[in-house]
């Protein structure tokens, strides 16, 4: 993609306004917290302290809107506390240019590294640096700086208290994540009716798994229906695939296929009903037609062998989904102790039977596996520091982002001091707020920031110049702008920046400092900050395009380990709840998501492909998805513990592991991988194994790898 086209595409995406579901109650709660803080500070301390405390409450409320599974009060307190520390340290060094620049460089560098811990940490850290540039100009002494810091933290404390006192849809994020996973399964079941080999995006299941990890405090309060259906959804997916696939399930046409289509349609209806019940906390309402399809005795007379067993397992799993999705007031004892049933990682969701008895068998089979819990904020600190240290290495995109953002912030601050505009912090503030580790977001947000600031500052300054609002009216207008920002922040960055720019103008206008700068000067400084951010990425980029082959190789190696782990279970049956299979599956999913994320980022970069064209990438991705689906079909029929072993499966597992590792190395080295060793093993497998499922699955695995080589040969 050329630079001109890349700039045009990113500008369009930055200015896009999306139709999103609004949350007026949550926005009103954040605005109420801001109003309480500003009103109290104005009445007791005056406009300067009110401005500082308002920034603390404003930023704390924004933190509660981030996509995080942590308790919202924790996010508000963390945001308020970190901003208070930043402001106090910034004021102590503000009178000494070199010291403040050193602090600014250190703070922005650390905020850049904070993206290693996830987008929530990165956004909060970046916002703290940006707001610090404003708040350090408000105090007049060390004592008042301490008072400002206390009030900033008090703003975060108020927002945290309001989240507790005025809860809006508790556990809403977790409910949505679990409901989305079940809805994705429902959509998958319906698509399988018309396309028996339809692909499935595992992201909803991965998101639900992330949402299922809770802190000890959350574990004592989590609704009981939020932990069971996810495991069942994991177990349903391979059953749906094996039932629909004509290679291992029902024939492509005939009465058996008609029955499979009916079962898949009923499964989609039941899963949708369970998703709706979980999302809204209501009882499950099942359509009678779907219930009659699942309960009809004709299934046993139409389907036979593996399709019949898959149908029975599907019906039982759907019954368990309905049972566990019903809202209940109690929490299970195991949940209260651990936050998620011990043995989840044992892979109970892989198909060890159905119901509580199956879960108990899985837990008993693998007692050493720890429950999934989320560490508290204090225990999370060393984990975050370790992730940040791990990114301090050559070639790390996070490290490059940290270097870029710190250099741009310092340059913008110095330029703001030199230029005769006053309030020069607008330039570095704009840079820090728009910069992200990837190209497309940085450029899109730069354009959106400039456009939103242009409109917001013009409107707010027009109101100030014409109406001359007093202190309290300016405060009220600032709160109103904050409410608009909270309400519209998910619809587009440009829209939210209109409200943010107006908010800053009205807030500083309480003290009279907001009207000393013209619209033209503020817009020019914001434009300068955006241009610095964009220029920094052009000069010191971290392109994703050259790393595509590495991402593809990682996915190939992880998929090979998953297929090998599944095949090894046939040689040494340990039951469907095999922890090594589950661990390998999760690693393969993570590698797949990393590949697709990298492919999406590379598609917007002004970089020509380096050995991997768009067509080759698409073909390779499809081939590896088929490879994973074939391995999943094998996993759907893993032998029970104590079943007769299949010695030939050990050779297949070893061949899969070694061949895919060599293939991954070949992909990294820009050569076409060959699969001769695996081809010989599969040929021998056909003569040693009589089970048609195993023979067909092995050939599907090899065919997928051949398709991968064909796609890469075109590169």
C-alpha positions as CSV (number, residue, x, y, z in Angstrom):
1,X,0.0,0.0,0.0
2,X,1.3,3.4,-0.9
3,X,1.8,6.2,1.6
4,X,-0.9,8.3,0.0
5,X,-3.5,5.5,0.2
6,X,-2.4,4.5,3.7
7,X,-2.9,8.1,4.9
8,X,-6.3,8.3,3.2
9,X,-7.5,5.0,4.7
10,X,-6.3,5.9,8.2
11,X,-7.8,9.4,8.0
12,X,-11.1,7.9,7.0
13,X,-11.1,5.4,9.8
14,X,-10.2,8.0,12.3
15,X,-13.1,10.2,11.3
16,X,-15.6,7.4,11.2
17,X,-18.6,7.5,13.5
18,X,-20.0,4.1,14.4
19,X,-23.4,3.1,15.6
20,X,-22.9,1.6,19.0
21,X,-25.1,0.7,21.9
22,X,-24.9,3.7,24.3
23,X,-24.8,3.4,28.1
24,X,-26.4,6.6,29.4
25,X,-26.7,5.3,33.0
26,X,-23.0,4.7,33.3
27,X,-22.2,8.0,31.6
28,X,-24.5,9.8,34.0
29,X,-22.8,8.1,36.9
30,X,-19.3,9.3,35.8
31,X,-20.7,12.8,35.2
32,X,-22.3,12.8,38.7
33,X,-18.9,11.9,40.3
34,X,-17.2,14.6,38.4
35,X,-19.9,17.1,39.4
36,X,-19.6,16.2,43.1
37,X,-15.9,16.6,43.0
38,X,-15.9,19.9,41.1
39,X,-18.7,21.4,43.2
40,X,-17.1,20.5,46.5
41,X,-13.7,21.7,45.4
42,X,-15.1,25.0,44.1
43,X,-17.0,25.7,47.3
44,X,-14.1,24.8,49.6
45,X,-10.8,25.4,47.8
46,X,-11.4,27.5,44.7
47,X,-11.1,27.1,40.9
48,X,-7.5,25.9,40.7
49,X,-7.9,23.0,43.1
50,X,-11.3,22.2,41.4
51,X,-9.6,21.9,38.1
52,X,-7.0,19.4,39.4
53,X,-9.6,17.3,41.2
54,X,-11.8,17.4,38.2
55,X,-9.0,16.0,36.0
56,X,-8.7,13.2,38.6
57,X,-12.4,12.3,38.6
58,X,-12.6,12.7,34.8
59,X,-9.7,10.3,34.2
60,X,-10.9,7.8,36.8
61,X,-14.3,7.6,35.1
62,X,-12.6,7.0,31.7
63,X,-10.6,4.2,33.3
64,X,-13.9,2.5,34.3
65,X,-15.0,2.4,30.7
66,X,-11.9,0.4,29.6
67,X,-12.3,-3.2,28.4
68,X,-11.0,-4.9,31.5
69,X,-12.3,-7.7,33.7
70,X,-11.0,-6.2,36.9
71,X,-13.5,-4.5,39.3
72,X,-14.3,-1.0,38.1
73,X,-13.5,0.6,41.6
74,X,-10.0,-0.9,41.3
75,X,-9.5,0.8,37.9
76,X,-10.7,4.1,39.2
77,X,-8.5,4.0,42.3
78,X,-5.5,3.0,40.2
79,X,-6.1,5.8,37.8
80,X,-6.6,8.4,40.4
81,X,-3.6,7.3,42.5
82,X,-1.2,7.2,39.6
83,X,-2.3,10.6,38.3
84,X,-1.9,12.1,41.7
85,X,1.7,10.8,42.0
86,X,2.5,12.0,38.4
87,X,1.2,15.5,39.2
88,X,3.0,15.9,42.5
89,X,6.3,14.7,41.0
90,X,5.8,16.9,38.0
91,X,5.3,20.0,40.0
92,X,8.4,19.3,42.2
93,X,10.5,19.3,39.0
94,X,8.5,21.8,37.0
95,X,10.6,24.8,38.0
96,X,13.8,23.1,36.7
97,X,13.6,22.5,32.9
98,X,16.2,19.7,32.8
99,X,14.7,17.9,35.8
100,X,11.2,18.1,34.3
101,X,12.4,16.9,30.9
102,X,14.1,14.0,32.6
103,X,10.9,13.1,34.5
104,X,8.8,13.6,31.3
105,X,11.2,11.3,29.4
106,X,11.1,8.7,32.1
107,X,7.3,8.8,32.6
108,X,6.5,8.7,28.9
109,X,9.0,5.8,28.4
110,X,7.4,3.8,31.2
111,X,3.9,4.6,29.9
112,X,5.0,3.3,26.5
113,X,6.3,0.1,28.0
114,X,3.0,-0.2,30.0
115,X,1.4,-1.4,26.7
116,X,3.1,-4.7,27.3
117,X,0.6,-5.3,30.1
118,X,-2.4,-4.7,27.8
119,X,-4.3,-1.8,26.3
120,X,-6.0,-0.8,29.5
121,X,-2.7,-0.2,31.3
122,X,-1.3,1.5,28.3
123,X,-4.3,3.9,27.9
124,X,-4.3,4.8,31.6
125,X,-0.6,5.4,31.7
126,X,-0.6,7.5,28.6
127,X,-3.6,9.6,29.8
128,X,-1.8,10.2,33.1
129,X,1.2,11.7,31.3
130,X,-1.0,13.8,29.1
131,X,-3.1,15.2,32.0
132,X,0.0,15.7,34.1
133,X,1.2,18.2,31.5
134,X,-1.9,20.3,32.3
135,X,-2.2,19.9,36.1
136,X,1.4,20.7,36.9
137,X,0.7,24.3,35.8
138,X,-2.0,24.8,38.4
139,X,-0.3,24.7,41.9
140,X,1.8,27.6,43.2
141,X,3.8,25.9,46.0
142,X,4.9,22.4,47.2
143,X,2.1,22.5,49.8
144,X,-0.5,23.3,47.2
145,X,0.9,20.7,44.9
146,X,0.4,18.1,47.6
147,X,-3.1,19.4,48.1
148,X,-3.8,19.1,44.4
149,X,-2.5,15.6,44.4
150,X,-4.7,14.6,47.3
151,X,-7.7,16.1,45.5
152,X,-6.9,14.3,42.3
153,X,-6.8,11.0,44.2
154,X,-10.0,12.0,45.9
155,X,-11.6,12.4,42.5
156,X,-10.7,8.8,41.7
157,X,-12.0,7.7,45.2
158,X,-15.3,9.3,44.5
159,X,-15.7,7.6,41.2
160,X,-14.8,4.3,42.8
161,X,-17.4,4.9,45.6
162,X,-20.1,5.7,43.1
163,X,-19.4,2.4,41.2
164,X,-20.0,0.6,44.4
165,X,-23.0,2.6,45.6
166,X,-24.7,3.0,42.2
167,X,-24.0,-0.3,40.4
168,X,-25.2,-0.3,36.8
169,X,-25.6,-3.8,35.4
170,X,-23.1,-5.7,37.7
171,X,-21.0,-8.3,35.9
172,X,-22.2,-6.8,32.6
173,X,-18.9,-7.2,30.9
174,X,-18.6,-10.9,32.0
175,X,-22.2,-11.6,31.0
176,X,-21.6,-10.1,27.5
177,X,-18.4,-12.1,27.0
178,X,-20.1,-15.4,27.9
179,X,-23.2,-14.6,25.9
180,X,-21.1,-13.6,22.9
181,X,-19.3,-17.0,23.1
182,X,-22.6,-18.9,23.2
183,X,-24.0,-16.7,20.4
184,X,-20.9,-17.5,18.3
185,X,-21.5,-21.2,18.8
186,X,-25.1,-20.7,17.8
187,X,-24.1,-19.0,14.6
188,X,-21.5,-21.7,13.9
189,X,-24.2,-24.4,14.3
190,X,-26.5,-22.6,11.8
191,X,-23.6,-22.1,9.3
192,X,-22.7,-25.8,9.5
193,X,-26.2,-26.7,8.1
194,X,-25.2,-25.2,4.8
195,X,-21.4,-25.5,4.9
196,X,-20.3,-28.6,6.8
197,X,-16.7,-27.4,6.9
198,X,-17.5,-23.8,7.9
199,X,-14.7,-22.0,9.8
200,X,-15.1,-20.8,13.4
201,X,-13.5,-17.8,14.9
202,X,-12.2,-18.8,18.4
203,X,-11.9,-15.1,19.7
204,X,-15.3,-15.1,21.5
205,X,-14.3,-18.3,23.4
206,X,-10.9,-16.8,24.2
207,X,-12.6,-13.6,25.4
208,X,-15.0,-15.6,27.6
209,X,-12.1,-17.5,29.0
210,X,-10.3,-14.3,29.9
211,X,-13.4,-13.0,31.5
212,X,-13.9,-16.1,33.6
213,X,-10.7,-15.5,35.6
214,X,-11.7,-13.5,38.8
215,X,-10.0,-12.0,41.8
216,X,-10.7,-13.7,45.2
217,X,-13.1,-10.9,46.0
218,X,-15.0,-11.3,42.8
219,X,-15.1,-15.0,43.3
220,X,-17.2,-14.6,46.4
221,X,-19.8,-12.5,44.5
222,X,-19.9,-13.9,41.0
223,X,-23.3,-15.2,39.9
224,X,-23.2,-19.0,39.7
225,X,-24.4,-19.1,36.1
226,X,-21.3,-17.2,34.8
227,X,-18.9,-20.1,35.1
228,X,-20.5,-23.2,33.8
229,X,-21.8,-22.5,30.3
230,X,-18.4,-21.4,29.0
231,X,-16.8,-24.8,29.6
232,X,-19.8,-26.4,28.0
233,X,-19.5,-24.1,24.9
234,X,-15.9,-25.3,24.6
235,X,-17.1,-28.9,24.6
236,X,-19.9,-28.3,22.1
237,X,-17.8,-26.8,19.4
238,X,-15.9,-30.0,18.4
239,X,-19.1,-32.0,18.7
240,X,-20.8,-29.7,16.3
241,X,-17.9,-30.0,13.8
242,X,-17.7,-33.8,14.0
243,X,-21.5,-34.1,13.6
244,X,-21.6,-31.9,10.5
245,X,-18.4,-32.9,8.7
246,X,-19.3,-35.5,6.0
247,X,-15.7,-36.9,6.2
248,X,-16.3,-38.2,9.8
249,X,-20.0,-37.6,10.4
250,X,-23.2,-38.0,8.5
251,X,-23.1,-38.5,4.7
252,X,-23.4,-35.3,2.6
253,X,-26.9,-36.1,1.4
254,X,-29.8,-38.3,2.5
255,X,-32.0,-38.8,5.6
256,X,-29.0,-38.7,8.0
257,X,-27.9,-35.3,6.6
258,X,-31.4,-34.0,7.0
259,X,-31.5,-35.1,10.6
260,X,-28.1,-33.5,11.3
261,X,-29.4,-30.2,9.8
262,X,-32.4,-30.3,12.1
263,X,-30.2,-30.9,15.1
264,X,-27.9,-28.1,14.2
265,X,-30.7,-25.7,13.7
266,X,-32.2,-26.7,17.1
267,X,-28.7,-26.4,18.7
268,X,-28.4,-22.8,17.4
269,X,-31.8,-21.9,18.8
270,X,-31.0,-23.3,22.2
271,X,-27.6,-21.6,22.4
272,X,-29.1,-18.3,21.4
273,X,-31.8,-18.7,24.1
274,X,-29.1,-19.4,26.7
275,X,-27.0,-16.5,25.5
276,X,-30.0,-14.1,25.8
277,X,-30.7,-15.4,29.3
278,X,-27.1,-15.0,30.5
279,X,-26.8,-11.5,28.9
280,X,-29.9,-10.2,30.7
281,X,-29.9,-12.4,33.8
282,X,-33.3,-13.9,33.0
283,X,-34.6,-17.5,32.8
284,X,-34.0,-19.5,29.7
285,X,-37.0,-19.5,27.3
286,X,-36.8,-22.4,24.8
287,X,-38.9,-22.5,21.7
288,X,-41.0,-25.7,21.7
289,X,-40.0,-26.6,18.2
290,X,-36.3,-26.8,19.1
291,X,-37.1,-28.8,22.2
292,X,-39.1,-31.3,20.2
293,X,-36.3,-31.8,17.7
294,X,-33.8,-32.6,20.4
295,X,-36.2,-34.9,22.3
296,X,-37.5,-36.9,19.4
297,X,-36.6,-40.7,19.5
298,X,-36.2,-40.8,15.7
299,X,-32.6,-39.7,16.0
300,X,-31.5,-43.2,17.1
301,X,-33.2,-44.9,14.2
302,X,-31.8,-42.5,11.6
303,X,-28.2,-41.9,12.8
304,X,-25.8,-44.6,13.6
305,X,-22.2,-45.1,14.9
306,X,-20.2,-41.9,15.4
307,X,-22.9,-39.5,14.2
308,X,-25.4,-41.0,16.6
309,X,-22.9,-40.7,19.5
310,X,-22.1,-37.2,18.5
311,X,-25.9,-36.3,18.4
312,X,-26.4,-37.8,21.9
313,X,-23.5,-35.9,23.3
314,X,-24.7,-32.7,21.7
315,X,-28.2,-33.1,23.2
316,X,-26.8,-33.8,26.6
317,X,-24.4,-30.8,26.4
318,X,-27.3,-28.5,25.3
319,X,-29.3,-29.7,28.3
320,X,-26.4,-28.8,30.6
321,X,-26.1,-25.4,29.0
322,X,-29.7,-24.6,29.7
323,X,-29.4,-25.9,33.3
324,X,-26.3,-23.9,34.1
325,X,-27.6,-20.7,32.3
326,X,-30.5,-20.4,34.6
327,X,-30.0,-17.5,37.0
328,X,-29.3,-18.6,40.6
329,X,-28.8,-16.7,43.8
330,X,-26.2,-19.0,45.2
331,X,-22.6,-19.6,44.3
332,X,-20.9,-23.0,44.3
333,X,-18.6,-23.8,47.2
334,X,-15.8,-24.4,44.8
335,X,-16.3,-21.0,43.1
336,X,-16.3,-19.3,46.4
337,X,-12.9,-20.9,47.2
338,X,-11.2,-20.5,43.9
339,X,-13.1,-18.3,41.6
340,X,-13.3,-21.1,39.0
341,X,-13.7,-24.8,39.4
342,X,-10.4,-26.6,40.1
343,X,-9.6,-28.7,37.1
344,X,-10.9,-26.4,34.4
345,X,-7.5,-26.5,32.9
346,X,-7.8,-30.3,32.9
347,X,-9.9,-29.8,29.9
348,X,-13.3,-30.9,31.3
349,X,-14.7,-28.8,28.4
350,X,-13.0,-31.2,25.9
351,X,-15.7,-33.8,26.3
352,X,-15.3,-36.0,29.4
353,X,-19.0,-36.6,29.5
354,X,-21.7,-34.2,30.6
355,X,-23.0,-32.6,33.8
356,X,-21.6,-32.2,37.2
357,X,-20.4,-35.8,37.3
358,X,-18.1,-35.3,34.3
359,X,-16.7,-32.1,35.9
360,X,-16.0,-34.0,39.1
361,X,-14.2,-36.8,37.2
362,X,-12.1,-34.2,35.4
363,X,-11.2,-32.6,38.7
364,X,-10.4,-35.9,40.3
365,X,-8.2,-37.0,37.3
366,X,-6.1,-33.8,37.5
367,X,-6.0,-32.5,41.1
368,X,-2.6,-30.8,40.6
369,X,-3.9,-28.2,38.1
370,X,-4.5,-24.8,39.6
371,X,-7.7,-22.9,39.3
372,X,-7.9,-19.9,37.1
373,X,-7.8,-16.8,39.3
374,X,-6.9,-13.2,38.6
375,X,-4.2,-11.7,40.9
376,X,-5.0,-8.6,43.0
377,X,-3.7,-5.3,42.0
378,X,-0.7,-5.5,44.4
379,X,0.2,-9.0,43.3
380,X,-0.1,-7.9,39.7
381,X,2.6,-5.3,40.0
382,X,5.6,-7.7,39.7
383,X,3.9,-9.4,36.8
384,X,3.5,-6.2,34.9
385,X,7.1,-5.2,35.7
386,X,8.3,-8.5,34.3
387,X,6.3,-8.0,31.1
388,X,7.8,-4.5,30.7
389,X,11.3,-5.8,31.3
390,X,10.7,-8.5,28.7
391,X,10.0,-5.9,26.1
392,X,13.3,-4.1,26.6
393,X,15.0,-6.0,23.7
394,X,16.0,-5.2,20.2
395,X,13.1,-5.5,17.7
396,X,10.3,-5.1,20.3
397,X,7.5,-3.0,18.9
398,X,6.6,-2.0,22.4
399,X,10.1,-0.7,23.1
400,X,10.0,1.2,19.8
401,X,6.8,2.8,20.8
402,X,8.2,3.8,24.2
403,X,11.2,5.4,22.6
404,X,9.0,7.2,20.1
405,X,6.5,8.5,22.6
406,X,9.1,9.8,25.0
407,X,11.1,11.5,22.3
408,X,8.0,13.1,20.8
409,X,6.7,14.3,24.2
410,X,10.0,16.0,25.0
411,X,10.3,17.6,21.6
412,X,6.7,18.8,21.8
413,X,7.2,20.3,25.2
414,X,10.3,22.2,24.1
415,X,8.6,23.4,21.0
416,X,5.7,24.6,23.1
417,X,8.0,26.6,25.2
418,X,9.7,28.2,22.2
419,X,6.6,29.0,20.2
420,X,4.9,32.3,21.3
421,X,1.5,30.7,21.9
422,X,1.4,30.0,25.6
423,X,0.0,26.9,27.2
424,X,2.5,24.9,25.1
425,X,1.5,21.6,26.8
426,X,-1.3,21.2,24.2
427,X,1.3,19.9,21.7
428,X,2.9,17.1,23.8
429,X,-0.5,16.3,25.3
430,X,-1.9,15.7,21.8
431,X,1.1,13.5,20.9
432,X,0.9,11.3,23.9
433,X,-2.8,10.8,23.6
434,X,-2.8,9.7,20.0
435,X,0.3,7.6,19.9
436,X,-0.1,3.8,19.8
437,X,2.3,0.9,19.2
438,X,0.9,0.4,15.6
439,X,0.8,2.6,12.6
440,X,-2.9,2.6,11.7
441,X,-4.2,3.7,15.2
442,X,-1.5,6.4,15.6
443,X,-2.3,8.0,12.2
444,X,-6.1,7.6,12.5
445,X,-6.2,9.0,16.0
446,X,-3.9,11.9,15.0
447,X,-6.4,12.9,12.3
448,X,-9.3,12.4,14.6
449,X,-7.7,14.4,17.4
450,X,-7.0,17.3,15.2
451,X,-10.5,17.3,13.7
452,X,-12.2,16.8,17.1
453,X,-10.1,19.5,18.8
454,X,-10.8,22.0,15.9
455,X,-14.5,21.6,16.4
456,X,-14.5,21.3,20.2
457,X,-12.2,24.3,20.9
458,X,-14.1,26.4,18.3
459,X,-17.4,25.7,19.9
460,X,-16.3,26.1,23.5
461,X,-14.2,29.2,22.8
462,X,-17.2,30.7,21.0
463,X,-19.4,30.1,24.0
464,X,-16.8,31.6,26.4
465,X,-16.2,34.7,24.2
466,X,-19.9,35.4,23.7
467,X,-21.6,34.2,26.9
468,X,-18.8,34.9,29.3
469,X,-19.8,32.2,31.7
470,X,-18.8,32.5,35.3
471,X,-17.0,30.0,37.4
472,X,-19.9,27.8,38.3
473,X,-21.5,27.9,34.8
474,X,-18.1,27.0,33.3
475,X,-18.0,24.1,35.7
476,X,-21.5,23.0,34.7
477,X,-20.6,23.2,31.1
478,X,-17.4,21.1,31.7
479,X,-19.5,18.4,33.4
480,X,-22.0,18.4,30.5
481,X,-19.1,18.0,28.0
482,X,-17.7,15.1,30.2
483,X,-21.1,13.4,30.1
484,X,-21.1,13.7,26.3
485,X,-17.7,12.2,26.1
486,X,-18.6,9.3,28.4
487,X,-21.7,8.7,26.4
488,X,-20.2,8.8,22.9
489,X,-16.6,7.6,23.5
490,X,-17.3,4.2,21.9
491,X,-18.8,5.7,18.8
492,X,-15.6,7.2,17.5
493,X,-12.4,8.9,18.6
494,X,-13.2,12.1,16.7
495,X,-16.6,12.5,18.4
496,X,-15.1,12.0,21.8
497,X,-12.4,14.5,21.2
498,X,-14.9,17.2,20.4
499,X,-16.2,16.8,24.0
500,X,-12.8,16.5,25.5
501,X,-11.5,19.7,23.9
502,X,-14.5,21.6,25.0
503,X,-14.2,20.1,28.5
504,X,-10.6,21.3,28.9
505,X,-11.6,24.8,27.7
506,X,-14.5,25.1,30.2
507,X,-12.6,23.6,33.0
508,X,-9.6,25.9,32.7
509,X,-12.1,28.7,32.1
510,X,-13.3,28.4,35.7
511,X,-10.0,30.0,36.6
512,X,-9.9,32.4,33.7
513,X,-6.9,30.7,32.0
514,X,-9.0,29.1,29.4
515,X,-9.8,32.3,27.5
516,X,-6.3,33.7,27.3
517,X,-5.5,31.6,24.2
518,X,-7.2,31.9,20.8
519,X,-8.8,29.1,18.9
520,X,-6.1,29.4,16.2
521,X,-3.2,28.9,18.7
522,X,-4.8,25.9,20.4
523,X,-5.6,24.2,17.1
524,X,-2.1,24.9,15.8
525,X,-0.5,23.3,18.9
526,X,-2.7,20.3,18.6
527,X,-1.8,20.0,14.9
528,X,1.8,20.2,15.8
529,X,1.4,17.4,18.3
530,X,-0.3,15.2,15.8
531,X,2.3,15.9,13.1
532,X,5.1,15.0,15.6
533,X,3.4,11.7,16.4
534,X,2.9,10.8,12.7
535,X,6.4,11.9,11.8
536,X,7.9,9.8,14.6
537,X,6.3,6.6,13.2
538,X,7.5,7.4,9.7
539,X,11.1,7.9,11.0
540,X,11.2,5.1,13.5
541,X,8.5,2.6,12.6
542,X,7.6,-0.8,13.9
543,X,6.1,-2.4,10.8
544,X,4.1,-5.6,11.2
545,X,4.5,-6.6,7.5
546,X,8.0,-7.9,7.8
547,X,7.0,-10.1,10.7
548,X,4.1,-11.9,9.0
549,X,6.2,-14.9,8.1
550,X,7.3,-15.2,11.7
551,X,3.7,-15.0,12.9
552,X,2.7,-17.7,10.4
553,X,5.5,-19.9,11.5
554,X,4.4,-19.6,15.1
555,X,0.9,-20.6,14.2
556,X,2.1,-23.6,12.2
557,X,4.3,-24.8,15.1
558,X,1.6,-24.3,17.7
559,X,-1.0,-26.1,15.5
560,X,1.5,-28.9,15.0
561,X,2.0,-29.3,18.7
562,X,-1.8,-29.4,19.2
563,X,-2.3,-32.0,16.5
564,X,0.6,-34.1,18.0
565,X,-0.9,-33.8,21.5
566,X,-4.3,-35.1,20.2
567,X,-2.7,-38.0,18.3
568,X,-0.6,-38.9,21.3
569,X,-3.8,-39.4,23.4
570,X,-4.8,-42.3,21.0
571,X,-1.5,-44.0,21.8
572,X,-1.9,-43.4,25.5
573,X,-5.6,-42.9,26.3
574,X,-6.1,-40.5,29.2
575,X,-9.7,-39.6,28.6
576,X,-11.0,-36.5,26.8
577,X,-10.0,-34.2,29.7
578,X,-6.3,-34.2,28.8
579,X,-4.4,-31.1,30.1
580,X,-1.7,-31.3,27.5
581,X,-4.3,-31.3,24.7
582,X,-6.0,-28.3,26.3
583,X,-2.8,-26.4,26.8
584,X,-1.7,-27.0,23.2
585,X,-5.2,-25.9,21.9
586,X,-5.0,-22.6,23.8
587,X,-1.5,-22.0,22.5
588,X,-2.6,-22.7,18.9
589,X,-5.6,-20.3,19.4
590,X,-3.3,-17.6,20.7
591,X,-1.0,-18.0,17.7
592,X,-3.9,-17.9,15.3
593,X,-5.2,-14.6,16.8
594,X,-1.7,-13.1,16.7
595,X,-1.5,-14.0,13.0
596,X,-4.9,-12.4,12.2
597,X,-4.1,-9.3,14.3
598,X,-0.8,-8.9,12.5
599,X,-2.4,-9.5,9.1
600,X,-5.0,-6.8,9.9
601,X,-2.3,-4.3,10.9
602,X,-0.1,-5.1,7.9
603,X,-3.0,-4.4,5.6
604,X,-3.0,-0.7,6.5
605,X,0.8,-0.2,6.4
606,X,2.5,1.7,3.6
607,X,5.0,-1.2,3.1
608,X,5.2,-3.5,0.2
609,X,5.0,-7.2,1.0
610,X,8.3,-8.9,1.6
611,X,7.9,-12.4,0.3
612,X,4.3,-12.9,1.4
613,X,1.6,-11.4,-0.8
614,X,-2.0,-10.9,0.1
615,X,-3.1,-14.0,-1.8
616,X,-0.3,-16.1,-0.3
617,X,-1.3,-14.9,3.2
618,X,-4.9,-15.6,2.7
619,X,-4.2,-19.1,1.3
620,X,-1.8,-20.0,4.1
621,X,-4.3,-18.8,6.7
622,X,-7.0,-20.9,5.2
623,X,-4.7,-24.0,5.1
624,X,-3.7,-23.7,8.7
625,X,-7.3,-23.2,9.8
626,X,-8.2,-26.5,8.0
627,X,-5.3,-28.2,9.7
628,X,-6.6,-27.1,13.1
629,X,-10.1,-28.2,12.2
630,X,-8.8,-31.7,11.3
631,X,-7.1,-31.9,14.6
632,X,-10.3,-30.8,16.3
633,X,-12.2,-33.6,14.6
634,X,-9.7,-36.1,16.1
635,X,-10.0,-34.4,19.5
636,X,-13.8,-34.7,19.4
637,X,-13.5,-38.5,19.5
638,X,-10.6,-39.0,22.0
639,X,-10.7,-42.4,23.6
640,X,-11.8,-42.7,27.2
641,X,-9.3,-43.4,29.9
642,X,-8.5,-47.1,30.0
643,X,-9.4,-47.7,26.3
644,X,-7.1,-49.9,24.2
645,X,-4.1,-47.9,23.1
646,X,-3.2,-47.4,19.5
647,X,0.6,-47.7,19.2
648,X,0.7,-46.4,15.6
649,X,-0.6,-43.0,16.9
650,X,2.7,-42.4,18.8
651,X,4.5,-42.4,15.4
652,X,2.0,-40.0,13.9
653,X,2.2,-37.7,16.9
654,X,6.0,-37.6,16.6
655,X,5.9,-37.0,12.9
656,X,3.4,-34.2,13.2
657,X,5.5,-32.5,15.9
658,X,8.9,-32.8,14.0
659,X,7.5,-32.0,10.6
660,X,5.6,-28.9,11.6
661,X,8.7,-27.6,13.5
662,X,10.8,-28.0,10.4
663,X,8.1,-26.5,8.3
664,X,7.9,-23.4,10.7
665,X,11.7,-23.0,10.3
666,X,11.3,-23.2,6.5
667,X,8.6,-20.5,6.6
668,X,10.8,-18.2,8.6
669,X,13.7,-18.8,6.1
670,X,11.4,-17.9,3.2
671,X,11.5,-21.4,1.7
672,X,8.6,-23.7,0.9
673,X,8.2,-26.5,3.5
674,X,8.0,-30.1,2.5
675,X,6.2,-32.9,4.3
676,X,7.8,-36.1,2.9
677,X,8.3,-37.7,6.4
678,X,4.7,-37.0,7.4
679,X,3.5,-38.4,4.1
680,X,5.4,-41.6,4.7
681,X,3.9,-41.9,8.2
682,X,0.4,-41.3,7.0
683,X,0.8,-43.9,4.2
684,X,2.0,-46.4,6.9
685,X,-0.9,-45.3,9.1
686,X,-3.4,-46.2,6.4
687,X,-2.2,-49.7,6.4
688,X,-2.0,-50.1,10.2
689,X,-5.2,-48.4,11.3
690,X,-8.6,-49.7,10.4
691,X,-10.7,-46.9,12.0
692,X,-12.0,-44.8,9.1
693,X,-12.2,-41.7,11.3
694,X,-8.5,-41.8,12.2
695,X,-7.4,-42.6,8.6
696,X,-9.5,-39.8,7.2
697,X,-8.3,-37.2,9.8
698,X,-4.7,-38.0,9.2
699,X,-5.2,-37.5,5.4
700,X,-7.0,-34.2,6.2
701,X,-4.0,-33.0,8.2
702,X,-1.6,-33.8,5.4
703,X,-3.8,-32.2,2.8
704,X,-3.9,-29.0,4.8
705,X,-0.2,-28.9,5.0
706,X,0.1,-29.5,1.2
707,X,-2.3,-26.6,0.7
708,X,0.0,-24.4,2.9
709,X,3.0,-25.3,0.8
710,X,1.1,-24.5,-2.4
711,X,0.1,-21.1,-1.0
712,X,3.6,-20.3,0.0
713,X,5.1,-21.5,-3.3
714,X,3.1,-18.7,-5.0
715,X,4.9,-16.1,-2.8
